[in-house]
Structures are given as C-alpha cells and as structure tokens.
Amino acid sequence: MLRALSSPRGMVTAPHHLAAQAGAGVLRDGGNAVEAMVAAAAVIAVVYPHMNSIGGDGFWLVSRPGKPPQGIEACGRAAGLATREWYRDAGHDAIPARGPLAANTVAGAVSGWQAALEHAGGSLPLSRVLQDAIWYARNGAPVTQSQVDYTQKFREELAPQPGFAQTFLRDGDLPAAHSVQRFPALAATLEQLARRGLPDFYRGELAHALAAELERLGSPLRVEDLRRHHASLVAPLAVELSVGTAYNMPPPTQGLASLMILAIFDRIRHGAAADGFAHVHGLVEATKQAFLVRNRHVCDPEAMTVDPADFLRGAALDERAEAIDPARALPWPEPAIKGDTVWMGAMDSEGCAVSYIQSVYWEFGSGVVLQDTGVNWQNRGSSFSLDPASHLALAPGRRPFHTLNPALARLSDGREMVYGNMGGDGQPQSQAAVFSRYAMFSQDLQQAVTAPRWLLGRTWGQMSVSLKVEDRLDPAVVAALRDAGHDVELISGFSDFVGHAGALVRHPNGMISGAADPRSDGAVAAL
C-alpha cells in the first residue's frame, strides 16, 4: 500500500499534478506557502477547467507559527440587478442553473489571491507566481479523462451556452483525453493580471471587459458590482476535540457542518475501529445531525438569525450526539446540495500552512465562457431561492450559500494538518473520514485518503440521496449498514462521487507528510 510522502523543506498537494508541481516550483524559487498556493490555484484553473476557474470563488485558511489561523473569504455577492422581480419579469420562477442568468454573482477567487498575498507577504513578483499558468494556457496542457467524462455527461446543457463549444469542444465533438488544449484568451488575461496586478480584475481595464461581455450576454452583473467587491479576512470557526482543535470557515460556507460532524463523532466513537461499522455508521449519523442544522440556518451571515458558534458549544453537541442511535439509521433524506470544486494544500519550511478551496459550483459553472477574456463564469448564484421566505432568498449584494470549506487542525501533540475535499455534500463527509482515520485512529495519511469512502446524499453529477459506498469497503460492514437501515448503494472502488481528497501534516520535528487522492489526477510535490 502507498504511504504518505515526506520532506522537511516544503510540499504542495493538489488534484492535478501540474498544479502541485507549479506550487512546489514557487517554493523552490524562495516563495512561501501562500505564493505557492496562488501559483497552484492559477494553474489548476487552466488544467482542470471543469472543476474551477478564475471566474469562481475561493476560501482560505492560513496558519503561521505563533498566530491563530486566519480565514480569507473570497466570495462574490449577488449583482445589484439580481432581484426576484428581475428573474420573474424574465419569465423564470427559479434561477436557471446554466447560462448568463446563472452568472449572477461576482467571481471572488482572484481577490482572495490578492488578500492572501497581502496577508502573508512574499518575495516573488506576481509574474513569477503566474508564470506556469500563463505557459499552460498559452502553449497547452493535456485534457484529462475526468474533463472528457463530465463534458460528455453534461454536454447537452453546456454546449448551447455562450463560448462553451468554442472553448471546450473540438468542431462540436468532445476533446480526446490526453490531447492538448490551449486557452489563448485566458493566457492574455493572466498576462494582464501579472502585468497590471490582480485588482485589475475588479477595478481596471479587465473589469470593464468582463462586465461589458457579461452584460452583452444577458447577465445581471455590471462593472459596479466588480468594483464594489473585495475579499475579507474572517475569524475561522473552531471546535475542541479529544485530539486537538479543528478549524473551518464560517458561513456562508458549510464549515460549521464539517466541524459538527467531527465533534459529534468524537463523542460517540469509543470502541470504534477504523472503517468498521461503528466508525462508518457513526460518521454518517453525525453527518445527518450536522446537515439538519446546516440546511435550516447556514446562509449569508448577514441574513442569519442564529450564531453558528452556538452549535459548537458542548451542550449543543452533546444533544446532537445523544440523538444518534448506535445501531439504527435515522430516516433520510434531507435536501441535498451539489458542488464542483478543487481543494489544495501547501506548507513551507518556515511554518506557514495553507488550506485552500476554489470552485465554480457545478461542473463548468454557468457554462458561459467570456470570449474576450477566456474566463469561464461560475453559477454559484443559482443556489439562491426566489422564495422571499427562504433563508437562501436572492437579494442584491447577498452572498450565496457555499459548500466550500477548507479545513485545518492543530493536534494536541504538536502536529498541524491541512486537509480538504471537493464535491458538494461530500466535502464534510470525506473530510471527516480522512481526519478521523488519521488523527483518531492513527492510520497513515495516504492510507486515510486512499481507503474506501462513502457519501450520504448527492454530489457533483449525481442527484440520488442514498448512502453511496465504494465497493472496496469490507462486505461485512456494508451488510451491517444495510441491516441498520441505511439505503446503501455500492459504487466503483475509486469513484469521483466521493470527491478528491488531500492532506498535509507538519510534525513537531519539522517533517512534512503529504497525501493525494488516487481518484484524481493529482500528486504530492515536495522539495
């Protein structure tokens, strides 16, 4: 079995090997973990375009020695014109999932790059940080089988969207896996950002080009929306566990749910063994308890009527843990949430650690590719409701609910861990599987990522709400789950449905261990 890789000098893990290598190259040239992550984020936006884009959002957790972890929220708000009346006047009783009307929130990712670089400092010019992304966009990178598969799966709804076929199809046909794809307009955009600075995306010539084409295509976004946008430094949520302290992002992300799952399971795990019935059942039932809270409360924090930290207090967690039957499954489903994302981690030799997640929501986002700039725009705002009574109701300037949640933990023995996963409802579930295996049951880090996983509910490209279990899980455990009342659906042994996970751990002696997911096209790149 593969084991985690180790290095004392620095490490990057990403679901695409070229992104991991780009980040490691920046570390090798003297950059820090934040600069390495911006390089990796820019590259993965080029080489994994079905999962993320510079036209999406991003969330950061940055840890530096002697300081509390810092969150960075790079979440775009709804356009000033994006009202319920605007959509209903256009003949819609729900926000379309694809097309210009789905491109209704500002893309925040680039602002997050800027905020992270300002927060952590750095020594490299932006042109060096973006160098590899520009090269791959200009000269080409291989099409992954994952991109081909999801282009084929959603071709019917994506192909008619403005710019999609010209960018991602070949004379109307699917690209071949391992063929070369080039994005010259995106290369020019990245070159302009390197030359003029990242704020040009929101307040410069590039902002005007983006807004003009979005308006021309029928999006409610305008240049004023871009100009008003900025990333925010936020305090992460935290919860105390028996093995240390776990951190995640506050609303509008589902970071609360991720922390609740860990804390609830920590209360009921006594006697459990890794990947046994009590482990899997316990995490699935903890997930249900966390999702009951998430689905009723988590949204733009400015619209919330409760304090998310209250759900992480001991008494509240005890109550949720006591609601779990150790032998029977709680009837399900609750409404499920879809998402399409990349998570990446970076650590440098000076003690800086980064957990980062970047997304366009669904695969290829809105499907709209702006031809003047090469930017594929997200559809995150399609998650808003046109029901004014909903806690997810659309309103100008409101932030959409986000499945994105980068994770970080400081363990009691001095280890520090960054970890994460992509895949809507699957993000907190795979986070919990990886973290519990490693930190609670002492599995090797790579084994914790590689081992069979499961997903309650739906994820990107999959709408059923059963408990999907990779068929590599012990058949006796699968049978016990069914006997307990779980609606188990076996899926292939290394399935995209459970997402692409990854993790890095810094040990007290300075050694860094890393793991990448064999379900992805990723790698761990070390110095």
Stockholm file with secondary structure:
# STOCKHOLM 1.0

chainA/1-527         MLRALSSPRGMVTAPHHLAAQAGAGVLRDGGNAVEAMVAAAAVIAVVYPHMNSIGGDGFWLVSRPGKPPQGIEACGRAAGLATREWYRDAGHDAIPARGPLAANTVAGAVSGWQAALEHAGGSLPLSRVLQDAIWYARNGAPVTQSQVDYTQKFREELAPQPGFAQTFLRDGDLPAAHSVQRFPALAATLEQLARRGLPDFYRGELAHALAAELERLGSPLRVEDLRRHHASLVAPLAVELSVGTAYNMPPPTQGLASLMILAIFDRIRHGAAADGFAHVHGLVEATKQAFLVRNRHVCDPEAMTVDPADFLRGAALDERAEAIDPARALPWPEPAIKGDTVWMGAMDSEGCAVSYIQSVYWEFGSGVVLQDTGVNWQNRGSSFSLDPASHLALAPGRRPFHTLNPALARLSDGREMVYGNMGGDGQPQSQAAVFSRYAMFSQDLQQAVTAPRWLLGRTWGQMSVSLKVEDRLDPAVVAALRDAGHDVELISGFSDFVGHAGALVRHPNGMISGAADPRSDGAVAAL
#=GR chainA/1-527 SS CCCCEEESSEEEEESBHHHHHHHHHHHHTTCCHHHHHHHHHHHHHHHCTTTCCTBSEEEEEEECTTSCCEEEEECCCBCTTCCHHHHHHTTCSSCCSSSGGGCCBCCCHHHHHHHHHHHHCCSSCHHHHTHHHHHHHHHCEECCHHHHHHHHHTHHHHTTSTTHHHHHCBTTBCCCTTCEECCHHHHHHHHHHHHHCTTHHHHSHHHHHHHHHHHHHTCSCCHHHHHHCCCEEECCEEEEETTEEEEECCTTBTHHHHHHHHHHHHHHCTTCCTTSHHHHHHHHHHHHHHHHHHHHHCSCGGGCSSCGGGGGSHHHHHHHHHTCCSSSCCCCCCCCCCCEEEEEEEEETTSCEEEEEEEEESTTTTSCEETTTTEEBCCGGGGSBSCTTSTTBCCTTCCCCBCCCCEEEEETTSCEEEEEECSTTHHHHHHHHHHIIIIITCCCHHHHHHSCCEEESCBTTBCCCSEEEETTSCHHHHHHHHHTTCCEEEECTTCGGGCCEEEEEECTTSCEEEEECTTTBCEEEEC
#=GC SS_cons         CCCCEEESSEEEEESBHHHHHHHHHHHHTTCCHHHHHHHHHHHHHHHCTTTCCTBSEEEEEEECTTSCCEEEEECCCBCTTCCHHHHHHTTCSSCCSSSGGGCCBCCCHHHHHHHHHHHHCCSSCHHHHTHHHHHHHHHCEECCHHHHHHHHHTHHHHTTSTTHHHHHCBTTBCCCTTCEECCHHHHHHHHHHHHHCTTHHHHSHHHHHHHHHHHHHTCSCCHHHHHHCCCEEECCEEEEETTEEEEECCTTBTHHHHHHHHHHHHHHCTTCCTTSHHHHHHHHHHHHHHHHHHHHHCSCGGGCSSCGGGGGSHHHHHHHHHTCCSSSCCCCCCCCCCCEEEEEEEEETTSCEEEEEEEEESTTTTSCEETTTTEEBCCGGGGSBSCTTSTTBCCTTCCCCBCCCCEEEEETTSCEEEEEECSTTHHHHHHHHHHIIIIITCCCHHHHHHSCCEEESCBTTBCCCSEEEETTSCHHHHHHHHHTTCCEEEECTTCGGGCCEEEEEECTTSCEEEEECTTTBCEEEEC
//
